[in-house]
Amino acid sequence: MPRGQQQEPPAAAANKSNRKDPPLIQCADLILPWLTPRELANISTTCKTLSQISKSITLRRTLDASRFLENHPIPFLNPNNQHPYAYFLYTPSQLLPSQSPLRQPWGSQLDRDSLGRHRGCEEGGTGWEFLGLEEMGIMTECGPGCGCGLECSNRLSQRGVSVKLNIVRDGKKGWGLFADQMICQGQFICEYAGELLTTEEARKQQQIYDELASGGQFSSALLVVREHLPSGKACLRINIDATRTGNVARFINHSCDGGSGPRACNVFVAALVVLVLCLRKTLKS
C-alpha cells in the first residue's frame, strides 16, 4: 500500500459494497420472510443472492414451526420428499377470524424477543389434577380477573406448548405431531389454537373444505368439540379452525385409540379453550 494511504475499515467497505446493491437485495432479509413458499421459490430464481437468502429462510422455517412463540422450538422432519415444511400462520392461542393476520414473517434472522418474568399467584391457585377425561368436566383456570402471572400453577395451559415436539412427515399420512420426550398421563401438551368460529361459520367453512378435499391434496383442521354442561340439559359447542391460522395441534392426527385427547377449559369466564392432554402413562414418538 502506498505510504500515506490509509486502509479502509472493513465495516465501511461492507457498507460501501451494500450501497451498490439494489434496494430489494439490501432489504431482502426483512421482506422475504413475509412471502409464501411459492412466492419465495419464484423470487429465488431471479438471482444468486436472493436464492441464497431464500434457502436460509427455508432452513430456519424447518427448524421451528412456532416462530419462537413457544417455549421450545418445534422442528419439521421430512425424510420422504422435497417438501421441507408445511406453511400456515401461527397463533399460540385462539383468536377471532377478524384478528387473524393476512401475512406473518417466518424465517428471519431476528433474534426471538426476550421473555419477561412473571410473578407468582396472589390468589392461591393450586392447579388441577388429572382424573381421566370423562371425570374432569370443564376445567377452570385463572384469567384476566386474577392478579397472578403466568407462573401461577393454575395457568398451566396459558404458557404455551409444555413439552418437546416434532412435526414429522409420513409417506402415507402426511404431517403428524410426535413427542420428542416422555409425557406423563394427564400432562398438558398444548392448546388447540386457531380461529374461533360460530356454528354457522363453521358449517360454511366445512362445506368449502369438503369441496376442496374432493379435488385431493387438501386437508382441513376444523375441530368441533361438544361439552355437556353439568345440568345435563344443554350442550356447549366449540368450533376452532386451525386450517389457515393455528398452532402445532393442527398436526395431531385422529385416532380412535390415540395417545392424547381434548378437554375444554374455562379461563376465568374470559374464554373457553380446548386443551390437549396425554391419555396414557407415557408417550414418546
DOKE-132964 format. One line per 5 residues: number of its first residue (from 1); for each residue x, y, z of N, C-alpha, C. Coordinates in Angstrom, 3 decimals. Atoms other than C-alpha are relative to their C-alpha. Layout:
! DOKE-132964
NUM) X,Y,Z,X,Y,Z,X,Y,Z ~ ...
This chain:
! DOKE-132964
1) 0.855,-1.189,0.000,0.000,0.000,0.000,0.889,1.237,0.000 ~ -0.822,-1.201,0.045,1.491,3.435,-0.904,-0.012,0.719,1.332 ~ -0.132,-0.712,-1.266,2.795,5.463,2.037,-0.980,1.180,0.028 ~ 0.930,-1.106,-0.174,0.283,7.920,3.414,-1.440,-0.346,-0.347 ~ 1.372,0.413,0.351,-2.750,5.984,2.098,-0.541,-0.907,1.094
6) 0.580,0.769,-1.084,-4.967,4.650,4.871,-0.925,-1.086,-0.537 ~ 0.865,1.118,0.400,-6.698,1.295,4.627,-1.428,0.254,0.476 ~ 1.413,-0.213,-0.325,-10.477,1.482,4.587,-0.463,-1.061,0.977 ~ 0.503,0.979,-0.972,-12.105,-0.169,7.637,-0.931,-1.003,-0.674 ~ 0.868,1.042,0.604,-13.903,-3.489,6.842,-1.471,0.377,0.023
11) 1.423,-0.353,-0.093,-17.258,-2.153,8.079,-0.373,1.040,-1.041 ~ 0.272,-1.041,0.995,-17.002,0.904,5.858,-0.013,-0.578,-1.394 ~ -0.045,0.647,1.318,-16.037,-1.259,2.906,-1.264,-0.806,-0.255 ~ 1.228,0.803,0.162,-19.028,-3.549,3.535,-1.188,0.895,-0.283 ~ 1.116,-0.925,0.223,-21.412,-0.598,3.770,0.058,0.588,-1.398
16) -0.172,-0.548,1.345,-19.957,0.812,0.580,-0.439,-1.013,-1.046 ~ 0.407,1.060,0.923,-20.484,-2.560,-1.113,-1.504,-0.164,-0.012 ~ 1.443,0.172,-0.093,-24.049,-2.816,0.187,-0.750,1.100,-0.729 ~ 0.669,-1.110,0.671,-24.876,0.615,-1.222,-0.093,-0.211,-1.507 ~ 0.031,0.283,1.427,-24.175,-0.785,-4.667,-1.111,-0.989,-0.352
21) 1.054,0.977,0.252,-26.818,-3.481,-4.269,-1.334,0.698,-0.231 ~ 1.353,-0.548,0.180,-30.380,-2.846,-5.464,-0.737,0.043,1.338 ~ 0.739,-0.118,-1.268,-32.852,-1.814,-2.711,-0.596,-1.319,0.474 ~ 0.606,1.270,-0.389,-34.536,-5.229,-2.774,1.013,-0.913,0.678 ~ -1.038,0.838,-0.601,-31.242,-7.007,-2.014,0.333,0.496,1.401
26) -0.336,-0.573,-1.295,-30.492,-4.610,0.836,-1.074,-0.303,1.054 ~ 1.116,0.223,-0.933,-33.926,-5.229,2.404,-0.532,-1.430,-0.044 ~ 0.522,1.351,0.224,-34.285,-8.892,1.440,-0.256,-0.753,1.297 ~ 0.169,0.715,-1.260,-33.806,-10.198,4.988,-1.245,0.450,0.757 ~ 1.205,-0.501,-0.647,-36.754,-8.064,6.081,-1.261,-0.314,-0.799
31) 1.164,0.176,0.875,-39.049,-8.654,3.094,-0.324,-1.472,-0.253 ~ 0.231,1.385,0.420,-38.591,-12.299,2.098,-0.671,-0.875,1.057 ~ 0.704,0.830,-0.987,-39.719,-13.821,5.454,-1.517,0.144,-0.026 ~ 1.452,-0.192,0.092,-43.216,-12.434,4.697,-0.613,-0.778,-1.165 ~ 0.502,0.652,1.208,-43.510,-14.480,1.483,-0.460,-1.423,0.283
36) 0.434,1.395,-0.046,-45.344,-17.766,0.996,1.060,-0.870,-0.665 ~ -0.982,0.860,0.647,-43.341,-20.808,-0.137,0.060,0.163,-1.521 ~ 0.014,-0.171,1.456,-44.461,-20.338,-3.750,0.660,1.318,-0.402 ~ -0.608,-1.302,0.293,-43.525,-16.645,-3.724,1.500,-0.031,0.254 ~ -1.420,0.100,-0.330,-40.206,-17.465,-2.085,0.751,-0.783,-1.081
41) -0.624,0.787,1.062,-39.441,-20.103,-4.723,0.127,0.805,-1.289 ~ -0.049,-0.814,1.223,-40.274,-17.671,-7.533,1.097,1.054,0.062 ~ -0.992,-1.077,-0.099,-38.073,-14.874,-6.237,1.415,-0.559,0.091 ~ -1.331,0.608,-0.103,-35.183,-17.280,-5.588,0.617,-0.284,-1.365 ~ -0.513,0.269,1.348,-34.873,-17.838,-9.345,0.510,1.255,-0.698
46) -0.358,-1.251,0.666,-34.159,-14.169,-10.064,1.494,0.297,0.042 ~ -1.447,-0.228,-0.071,-30.549,-14.024,-8.856,0.604,-0.894,1.072 ~ -0.700,0.899,-0.919,-27.936,-15.940,-6.878,-0.133,0.469,1.446 ~ 0.093,-0.527,-1.367,-28.092,-13.639,-3.846,-1.350,-0.302,0.628 ~ 1.338,0.286,-0.522,-31.856,-13.972,-3.431,-0.227,-1.496,0.165
51) 0.100,1.446,-0.132,-31.553,-17.704,-3.978,0.624,-0.462,1.314 ~ -0.657,0.369,-1.254,-29.109,-17.991,-1.056,-0.812,0.462,1.205 ~ 0.826,-0.498,-1.100,-31.299,-15.819,1.178,-1.257,-0.855,0.160 ~ 1.204,0.836,-0.039,-34.361,-17.905,0.264,0.287,-1.360,0.633 ~ -0.374,1.291,-0.592,-32.537,-21.122,1.167,0.197,0.129,1.503
56) -0.196,-0.218,-1.433,-31.562,-19.668,4.545,-1.342,0.139,0.719 ~ 1.331,-0.163,-0.593,-35.158,-18.659,5.235,-0.715,-1.347,0.086 ~ 0.625,1.325,-0.003,-36.410,-22.121,4.267,0.565,-0.867,1.110 ~ -0.630,0.788,-1.057,-33.900,-23.739,6.617,-0.489,0.432,1.376 ~ 0.449,-0.487,-1.307,-34.891,-21.524,9.531,-1.466,-0.334,0.241
61) 1.412,0.386,-0.163,-38.569,-22.281,8.883,-0.126,-1.456,0.427 ~ 0.069,1.421,-0.368,-37.921,-26.009,9.134,0.447,-0.242,1.436 ~ -0.540,0.191,-1.350,-36.154,-25.530,12.475,-1.010,0.344,1.091 ~ 0.983,-0.359,-1.020,-39.173,-24.035,14.265,-1.296,0.457,-0.644 ~ 1.308,-0.341,0.558,-42.812,-24.057,13.198,-0.680,1.117,0.779
66) 0.711,-0.935,-0.874,-43.782,-21.782,16.103,0.488,1.438,-0.093 ~ -0.538,-1.374,0.146,-41.769,-18.702,15.020,0.489,0.566,1.335 ~ -0.495,-0.406,-1.312,-40.214,-18.577,18.532,-1.113,0.439,0.943 ~ 1.125,-0.392,-0.846,-43.695,-18.115,20.029,-0.275,-1.010,1.113 ~ 0.180,1.016,-1.027,-43.440,-21.289,22.139,1.276,-0.140,0.824
71) -1.141,0.176,-0.896,-41.121,-22.384,24.933,1.119,-0.827,-0.625 ~ -0.978,0.857,0.656,-39.381,-24.982,22.760,-0.151,0.130,-1.519 ~ 0.136,0.044,1.463,-38.572,-24.952,19.032,-0.671,-1.302,-0.417 ~ 0.725,1.184,0.484,-40.797,-27.368,17.098,0.386,-0.206,-1.459 ~ -0.522,0.142,1.361,-38.909,-28.576,14.012,-0.851,-0.906,-0.879
76) 0.579,0.899,0.997,-40.201,-30.191,10.823,1.058,-1.037,-0.371 ~ -0.884,1.076,0.421,-38.673,-33.562,9.968,-0.658,-0.723,-1.171 ~ 0.598,0.600,1.198,-39.270,-34.872,6.455,1.062,-0.737,-0.812 ~ -0.987,0.765,0.754,-37.039,-37.665,5.155,-0.539,-0.593,-1.304 ~ 0.652,0.730,1.091,-39.514,-38.720,2.461,-0.036,0.727,-1.339
81) 0.089,-0.693,1.282,-39.788,-35.965,-0.158,0.570,1.396,0.102 ~ -0.654,-1.296,0.104,-38.797,-32.461,-1.182,-0.721,1.121,0.729 ~ 0.736,-1.057,-0.709,-41.386,-30.551,0.893,0.553,0.129,1.423 ~ -0.680,-0.071,-1.297,-39.362,-29.321,3.899,-0.892,0.398,1.165 ~ 0.859,-0.442,-1.095,-42.236,-27.800,5.884,-1.407,0.263,-0.523
86) 1.382,-0.348,0.336,-45.970,-27.089,5.953,-0.224,1.463,0.349 ~ 0.172,-1.439,-0.214,-46.935,-23.445,5.578,-1.375,0.302,0.581 ~ 1.237,-0.496,-0.605,-49.565,-21.868,7.833,0.373,1.184,0.883 ~ -0.230,-1.116,-0.902,-49.936,-18.800,10.045,-0.115,-0.492,1.434 ~ -0.072,0.566,-1.359,-49.088,-19.406,13.694,-0.627,0.930,1.033
91) 0.512,-0.696,-1.175,-51.011,-18.382,16.797,0.095,-0.945,1.192 ~ -0.094,0.881,-1.167,-50.294,-19.765,20.293,-1.314,-0.142,0.759 ~ 1.288,0.058,-0.681,-53.903,-19.168,21.385,-1.108,0.300,-0.998 ~ 1.115,-0.205,0.909,-57.362,-18.892,19.888,-0.223,1.484,-0.269 ~ 0.299,-1.373,0.384,-58.457,-15.734,18.080,-1.207,0.014,-0.914
96) 1.138,-0.149,0.897,-61.398,-14.408,16.099,0.489,0.114,-1.441 ~ -0.420,-0.111,1.403,-61.304,-14.578,12.279,0.439,1.416,-0.379 ~ -0.368,-1.387,0.314,-61.139,-10.766,12.170,1.374,0.366,0.553 ~ -1.306,-0.265,-0.589,-57.969,-10.899,14.291,1.121,-0.774,-0.699 ~ -1.001,0.828,0.674,-56.216,-13.409,12.044,0.790,0.842,-1.005
101) -0.799,-0.822,0.920,-53.290,-11.791,10.162,-0.066,-0.532,-1.424 ~ -0.041,0.406,1.398,-53.168,-11.818,6.383,1.347,-0.636,-0.343 ~ -1.346,0.544,0.172,-49.421,-12.485,6.494,0.725,0.022,1.335 ~ -0.769,0.092,-1.230,-46.820,-13.290,9.103,1.449,-0.316,-0.360 ~ -1.400,0.298,0.323,-42.998,-13.151,8.966,0.430,-1.330,0.603
106) -0.458,1.314,-0.456,-41.288,-16.519,9.294,1.336,-0.306,-0.666 ~ -1.299,0.367,0.528,-37.635,-17.409,8.919,1.005,1.133,-0.066 ~ -0.937,-1.117,0.023,-35.957,-14.035,9.522,1.172,-0.283,0.935 ~ -1.170,0.162,-0.840,-32.594,-13.643,11.210,-0.143,0.704,1.339 ~ 0.197,-0.728,-1.246,-34.050,-11.532,14.020,-0.074,-0.970,1.167
111) 0.023,0.826,-1.199,-33.499,-12.973,17.471,-1.377,0.059,0.625 ~ 1.294,0.029,-0.681,-36.517,-14.015,19.476,-0.032,1.043,1.100 ~ 0.149,-1.002,-1.063,-37.889,-11.425,21.876,0.250,-0.651,1.354 ~ -0.247,0.514,-1.342,-36.763,-11.833,25.448,-1.325,-0.090,0.745 ~ 1.241,0.226,-0.734,-39.490,-13.251,27.635,0.141,0.527,1.416
116) -0.063,-0.571,-1.332,-40.211,-11.330,30.800,-0.387,-1.000,1.065 ~ 0.351,0.845,-1.126,-40.505,-12.928,34.199,-1.376,0.422,0.525 ~ 1.337,-0.289,-0.508,-43.962,-13.194,35.708,-0.058,-0.370,1.476 ~ 0.088,0.260,-1.420,-44.834,-13.042,39.352,-0.971,-1.138,0.288 ~ 0.820,1.130,-0.373,-46.494,-15.900,41.167,-1.420,0.399,0.337
121) 1.410,-0.248,-0.259,-50.159,-16.251,42.018,-0.202,0.626,1.376 ~ 0.323,-0.639,-1.257,-51.505,-13.941,44.728,-1.350,-0.477,0.525 ~ 1.346,0.434,-0.363,-54.857,-15.689,44.818,-0.035,-1.440,0.490 ~ -0.040,1.357,-0.537,-53.693,-19.110,45.966,-0.400,-1.074,-0.963 ~ 0.330,1.020,0.990,-54.188,-21.013,42.697,0.802,-1.264,0.222
126) -0.677,1.265,-0.270,-53.351,-24.699,43.066,0.074,-0.901,-1.211 ~ -0.068,0.848,1.186,-53.715,-26.018,39.510,-1.083,-1.058,0.018 ~ 1.008,1.035,0.078,-55.640,-29.155,38.603,0.673,-1.352,-0.146 ~ -0.522,1.357,0.065,-55.150,-32.904,38.782,-0.747,-0.781,-1.057 ~ 0.606,0.807,1.049,-55.819,-35.500,36.112,-0.839,-1.106,0.616
131) 0.904,1.017,-0.512,-58.838,-37.667,36.905,-0.549,-0.884,-1.107 ~ 0.580,0.669,1.158,-59.459,-39.071,33.436,-0.920,0.968,-0.707 ~ 0.762,-0.994,0.756,-61.170,-37.154,30.660,-1.488,-0.027,0.319 ~ 1.440,0.084,-0.247,-64.634,-38.433,31.494,-0.370,0.645,1.337 ~ 0.301,-0.519,-1.327,-64.388,-37.312,35.131,0.308,1.486,0.141
136) -0.500,-1.358,-0.193,-62.840,-33.902,34.541,-1.054,1.080,-0.231 ~ 0.941,-1.051,0.322,-65.741,-31.984,33.042,0.737,1.200,-0.579 ~ -0.656,-1.216,0.471,-64.930,-28.362,32.155,0.940,0.509,1.086 ~ -0.992,-0.477,-0.944,-61.728,-27.278,33.880,-0.040,1.524,0.075 ~ -0.018,-1.446,-0.183,-61.182,-23.749,35.191,1.406,0.457,0.359
141) -1.304,-0.590,-0.285,-58.037,-21.609,35.202,-0.155,1.486,0.303 ~ -0.015,-1.441,-0.241,-57.127,-18.101,36.338,-0.020,0.738,-1.328 ~ 0.077,-0.802,1.210,-57.818,-15.369,33.800,0.324,1.453,0.283 ~ -0.304,-1.428,-0.168,-57.669,-11.569,33.396,-0.464,0.564,1.332 ~ 0.507,-0.511,-1.261,-59.671,-11.072,36.588,0.834,-0.388,1.197
146) -0.852,0.442,-1.096,-56.985,-12.759,38.692,1.282,0.825,0.007 ~ -1.185,-0.840,-0.100,-53.979,-10.831,39.976,1.302,-0.728,-0.191 ~ -1.235,0.782,0.113,-51.466,-13.607,39.285,0.589,0.112,-1.394 ~ -0.675,0.028,1.288,-48.976,-14.032,36.444,0.037,-1.403,-0.563 ~ -0.039,1.298,0.671,-48.128,-16.923,34.137,0.690,-1.081,0.824
151) -0.644,1.004,-0.833,-46.070,-18.633,36.858,-0.996,-0.682,0.935 ~ 1.035,0.604,-0.830,-49.317,-19.384,38.684,-0.244,-1.436,-0.459 ~ 0.221,1.408,0.342,-49.899,-23.136,38.838,-1.377,-0.231,-0.597 ~ 1.337,0.133,0.573,-53.484,-22.504,37.785,-0.122,0.715,-1.340 ~ -0.027,-0.546,1.362,-52.431,-21.004,34.421,0.839,-0.912,-0.898
156) -0.887,0.932,0.696,-50.746,-24.124,33.087,-0.165,0.060,-1.507 ~ 0.232,0.042,1.445,-52.385,-24.051,29.655,0.376,1.292,-0.697 ~ -0.246,-1.309,0.602,-51.619,-20.356,29.125,1.481,0.268,-0.263 ~ -1.435,-0.166,0.225,-47.833,-20.885,28.960,0.440,-0.554,-1.349 ~ -0.352,0.539,1.308,-47.973,-22.443,25.525,0.334,-1.475,0.056
161) -0.373,1.417,0.089,-46.676,-25.851,24.424,0.975,-0.335,1.122 ~ -0.774,0.288,-1.209,-45.231,-27.517,27.525,1.032,-1.098,-0.181 ~ -0.926,1.117,0.202,-43.285,-30.429,26.011,0.708,0.146,-1.349 ~ -0.744,-0.035,1.251,-40.782,-31.024,23.217,-0.703,-0.869,-1.043 ~ 0.747,0.679,1.056,-42.463,-32.000,19.940,0.725,0.131,-1.335
166) -0.470,-0.061,1.384,-41.558,-32.730,16.318,-1.191,-0.147,-0.940 ~ 1.007,0.178,1.052,-43.684,-32.392,13.178,0.656,-0.851,-1.083 ~ -0.655,0.980,0.864,-42.848,-35.441,11.067,-0.903,-0.334,-1.184 ~ 0.740,0.330,1.221,-43.881,-36.219,7.502,-0.004,-1.506,-0.214 ~ 0.160,1.419,0.302,-45.236,-39.715,6.936,-0.326,-0.157,-1.478
171) 0.177,0.180,1.430,-45.162,-41.061,3.403,-1.440,-0.200,-0.424 ~ 1.389,0.292,0.344,-48.834,-42.116,3.507,-0.994,0.948,0.683 ~ 0.954,-0.787,-0.788,-50.496,-39.997,6.218,0.255,1.499,-0.043 ~ -0.308,-1.420,0.015,-48.775,-36.650,5.697,0.655,0.444,1.304 ~ -0.621,-0.554,-1.194,-47.626,-34.371,8.506,-0.737,-0.455,1.253
176) 0.577,0.410,-1.273,-48.168,-35.557,12.078,0.861,0.496,1.145 ~ -0.708,-0.504,-1.175,-47.213,-34.393,15.576,0.495,-1.157,0.852 ~ -0.625,1.072,-0.778,-44.796,-36.602,17.519,0.680,0.575,1.240 ~ -0.681,-0.413,-1.225,-43.491,-36.369,21.076,1.499,-0.240,-0.135 ~ -1.451,0.136,-0.003,-39.764,-35.819,21.482,0.529,-0.183,1.423
181) -0.376,0.291,-1.381,-39.756,-36.658,25.195,-1.097,-0.867,0.606 ~ 1.016,0.775,-0.703,-41.595,-38.852,27.672,-1.044,0.946,0.593 ~ 1.096,-0.825,-0.502,-45.004,-37.434,28.628,-0.847,-0.837,0.957 ~ 0.764,0.734,-1.003,-46.900,-38.469,31.756,-1.497,0.066,-0.289 ~ 1.445,0.013,0.159,-50.560,-39.389,31.817,-0.614,1.220,0.661
186) 0.659,-1.178,-0.526,-52.726,-36.324,32.289,0.782,1.282,-0.181 ~ -0.812,-1.199,0.174,-49.911,-33.929,31.395,-0.532,0.853,-1.141 ~ 0.423,-0.936,1.029,-50.887,-30.834,29.440,1.043,0.038,-1.118 ~ -0.902,-0.044,1.153,-49.401,-30.858,25.922,-0.069,1.366,-0.665 ~ 0.156,-1.298,0.652,-50.810,-27.808,24.187,-1.481,0.350,-0.079
191) 1.360,-0.439,0.313,-53.916,-25.787,23.485,-0.271,-0.274,-1.470 ~ 0.362,0.067,1.418,-55.799,-26.410,20.243,-0.359,1.419,-0.412 ~ 0.164,-1.413,0.329,-55.377,-22.904,18.842,-0.400,0.175,-1.455 ~ 0.435,-0.309,1.353,-56.988,-21.386,15.782,-1.061,1.086,0.032 ~ 1.063,-1.000,0.085,-59.834,-19.180,14.636,-1.271,-0.540,0.657
196) 1.212,0.396,-0.712,-62.877,-19.343,16.916,-1.217,0.400,-0.830 ~ 1.123,-0.242,0.903,-65.985,-19.698,14.739,-1.338,-0.236,0.685 ~ 1.357,0.333,-0.403,-69.707,-19.602,15.328,-0.388,-1.296,-0.708 ~ 0.440,1.250,0.624,-71.620,-22.752,14.440,-0.351,0.212,-1.470 ~ 0.339,-0.294,1.393,-72.947,-21.120,11.280,1.257,0.182,-0.848
201) -1.260,-0.193,0.729,-69.444,-20.027,10.234,0.717,-1.325,-0.207 ~ -0.670,1.293,0.106,-68.091,-23.500,10.944,-0.635,-0.874,-1.083 ~ 0.689,0.806,1.017,-70.730,-25.151,8.752,0.319,0.500,-1.407 ~ -0.344,-0.561,1.312,-69.997,-22.766,5.871,1.434,-0.368,-0.386 ~ -1.390,0.337,0.273,-66.267,-23.371,6.179,0.157,-1.479,-0.333
206) -0.101,1.432,0.250,-66.765,-27.139,6.315,-0.465,-0.350,-1.410 ~ 0.457,0.222,1.375,-68.710,-27.013,3.038,1.095,0.361,-1.003 ~ -1.103,-0.412,0.873,-65.826,-25.130,1.422,1.117,-1.031,0.041 ~ -1.085,0.973,-0.148,-63.281,-27.598,2.820,-0.346,-1.333,-0.661 ~ 0.417,1.251,0.639,-65.316,-30.583,1.596,0.166,0.089,-1.517
211) -0.161,-0.179,1.445,-65.310,-29.160,-1.930,1.477,-0.033,-0.395 ~ -1.432,0.005,0.287,-61.556,-28.556,-1.804,0.591,-1.397,0.165 ~ -0.516,1.342,-0.257,-60.916,-32.022,-0.372,-0.390,-0.978,-1.101 ~ 0.434,0.898,1.070,-62.878,-33.643,-3.207,0.963,0.013,-1.176 ~ -0.992,-0.087,1.069,-60.176,-32.434,-5.587,1.336,-0.597,0.379
216) -1.243,0.600,-0.468,-57.442,-34.071,-3.452,1.004,1.036,0.451 ~ -1.106,-0.848,-0.449,-54.301,-32.638,-1.839,-0.450,1.136,0.914 ~ 0.430,-1.013,-0.956,-56.228,-30.714,0.820,-0.498,-0.682,1.262 ~ 0.451,0.539,-1.278,-56.767,-31.401,4.498,-0.286,1.157,0.949 ~ 0.375,-1.089,-0.903,-58.634,-29.105,6.884,0.362,-0.361,1.438
221) -0.281,0.208,-1.423,-58.052,-28.667,10.618,-1.078,0.688,0.831 ~ 1.142,-0.571,-0.709,-61.523,-27.639,11.791,-0.445,-0.978,1.091 ~ 0.344,0.850,-1.143,-62.155,-29.048,15.270,-1.313,0.464,0.617 ~ 1.278,-0.282,-0.664,-65.651,-29.244,16.772,-0.058,-0.840,1.271 ~ 0.074,0.671,-1.299,-65.908,-30.079,20.487,-1.347,0.314,0.636
226) 1.282,-0.182,-0.694,-69.231,-30.611,22.257,0.165,-0.404,1.458 ~ -0.112,0.252,-1.438,-69.259,-30.345,26.052,-1.382,0.081,0.632 ~ 1.277,-0.001,-0.704,-72.325,-31.359,28.060,0.164,0.721,1.337 ~ -0.069,-0.772,-1.237,-72.931,-28.889,30.881,-0.452,-0.862,1.180 ~ 0.324,0.821,-1.181,-73.289,-30.218,34.469,-1.481,-0.288,0.177
231) 1.443,0.219,-0.145,-77.062,-29.809,34.356,-0.498,-1.152,-0.860 ~ 0.403,1.062,0.907,-77.206,-32.328,31.529,-1.086,0.408,-0.968 ~ 1.093,-0.479,0.836,-79.819,-30.194,29.793,0.493,0.831,-1.200 ~ -0.532,-0.831,1.082,-77.527,-28.266,27.473,1.367,-0.510,-0.411 ~ -1.286,0.430,0.548,-74.519,-28.883,25.277,0.698,1.229,-0.578
236) -0.788,-1.129,0.476,-71.796,-26.334,24.605,0.867,-0.449,-1.176 ~ -0.753,0.361,1.195,-70.239,-26.424,21.130,1.105,1.038,-0.231 ~ -1.151,-0.860,0.271,-66.760,-25.019,20.407,0.537,-0.349,-1.382 ~ -0.508,0.198,1.358,-65.584,-24.573,16.784,1.321,0.747,-0.156 ~ -1.322,-0.610,0.154,-61.861,-23.947,16.264,0.581,-0.433,-1.335
241) -0.516,0.284,1.338,-60.495,-23.689,12.744,1.483,0.368,-0.066 ~ -1.452,-0.208,0.079,-56.701,-24.130,12.538,0.519,-0.260,-1.411 ~ -0.407,0.300,1.368,-56.659,-24.702,8.776,0.970,1.045,-0.541 ~ -0.858,-1.083,0.505,-55.168,-21.318,7.895,0.887,0.587,1.096 ~ -0.725,-0.560,-1.133,-54.137,-19.956,11.300,-0.201,-0.908,1.203
246) 0.105,0.899,-1.148,-53.354,-22.256,14.213,1.357,-0.249,0.620 ~ -1.290,0.371,-0.592,-50.630,-23.917,16.252,0.303,-1.454,-0.330 ~ -0.447,1.354,0.351,-48.940,-27.334,16.279,-1.085,-1.047,0.205 ~ 1.071,0.978,-0.228,-52.124,-29.041,17.496,-0.711,-0.370,-1.295 ~ 0.642,0.285,1.287,-53.375,-28.856,13.892,0.588,-1.240,-0.660
251) -0.645,1.177,0.583,-50.968,-31.713,13.100,-0.286,-1.284,0.780 ~ 0.361,1.208,-0.748,-52.453,-34.129,15.663,-1.005,-0.790,-0.818 ~ 0.861,0.831,0.845,-53.940,-36.943,13.595,-1.070,-0.697,0.836 ~ 1.100,0.670,-0.697,-57.261,-38.529,14.523,0.297,-1.484,0.161 ~ -0.123,1.430,-0.263,-57.195,-41.960,16.120,-1.066,-0.397,1.010
256) 1.011,0.481,-0.940,-59.930,-43.974,17.840,0.630,-0.458,1.315 ~ -0.716,0.431,-1.195,-57.291,-45.189,20.323,1.278,0.823,0.123 ~ -1.160,-0.882,0.006,-54.998,-42.180,20.367,0.642,0.166,1.365 ~ -0.728,-0.214,-1.243,-52.452,-41.201,22.970,-0.306,1.336,0.640 ~ 0.358,-1.304,-0.559,-53.962,-37.751,23.554,-1.468,0.276,-0.281
261) 1.412,-0.320,0.185,-57.409,-36.189,23.812,-0.307,1.416,0.419 ~ 0.361,-1.391,-0.303,-59.206,-32.822,24.080,-0.788,0.126,1.296 ~ 0.807,-0.320,-1.169,-60.705,-31.213,27.157,-0.204,1.512,0.042 ~ 0.314,-1.425,-0.067,-62.470,-27.854,27.494,0.481,0.585,1.320 ~ -0.494,-0.684,-1.198,-61.059,-25.339,29.939,-0.531,1.426,0.009
266) 0.532,-1.347,-0.155,-62.727,-22.154,31.207,1.079,0.879,0.631 ~ -1.030,-0.894,-0.524,-60.151,-19.374,31.615,-0.689,1.153,0.719 ~ 0.577,-0.994,-0.905,-61.863,-17.492,34.444,-1.094,0.811,-0.685 ~ 1.158,-0.584,0.661,-65.008,-16.742,32.404,0.382,0.838,-1.218 ~ -0.409,-0.850,1.120,-62.918,-14.767,29.892,-0.099,-0.736,-1.321
271) 0.015,0.766,1.238,-62.744,-17.556,27.324,-0.063,-1.481,0.322 ~ 0.037,1.446,-0.122,-63.327,-21.255,26.811,0.932,-0.567,-1.056 ~ -0.997,0.520,0.930,-60.355,-23.031,25.247,0.001,-1.518,0.054 ~ -0.095,1.451,0.073,-59.665,-26.617,24.212,1.455,-0.396,0.223 ~ -1.340,0.474,-0.319,-56.626,-28.331,25.747,0.196,-1.408,-0.549
276) -0.350,1.353,0.407,-54.825,-31.446,24.504,0.808,-0.616,1.134 ~ -0.646,0.667,-1.121,-53.881,-33.838,27.332,0.443,-1.390,-0.399 ~ -0.485,1.363,0.238,-51.891,-37.073,27.342,-0.916,-0.985,0.716 ~ 0.939,0.962,-0.567,-54.164,-40.072,27.945,0.684,-1.207,0.620 ~ -0.695,1.187,-0.481,-51.580,-42.771,28.590,1.092,0.377,0.974
281) -0.987,-0.254,-1.039,-48.997,-43.130,31.321,1.236,0.675,-0.557 ~ -1.142,-0.622,0.663,-46.125,-42.327,28.993,-0.230,-0.008,-1.502 ~ 0.163,-0.107,1.447,-45.893,-41.288,25.380,1.268,0.595,-0.579 ~ -1.172,-0.536,0.682,-42.840,-40.842,23.177,-0.034,-0.440,-1.450 ~ 0.064,0.264,1.442,-42.841,-40.534,19.380,-1.274,-0.717,-0.303
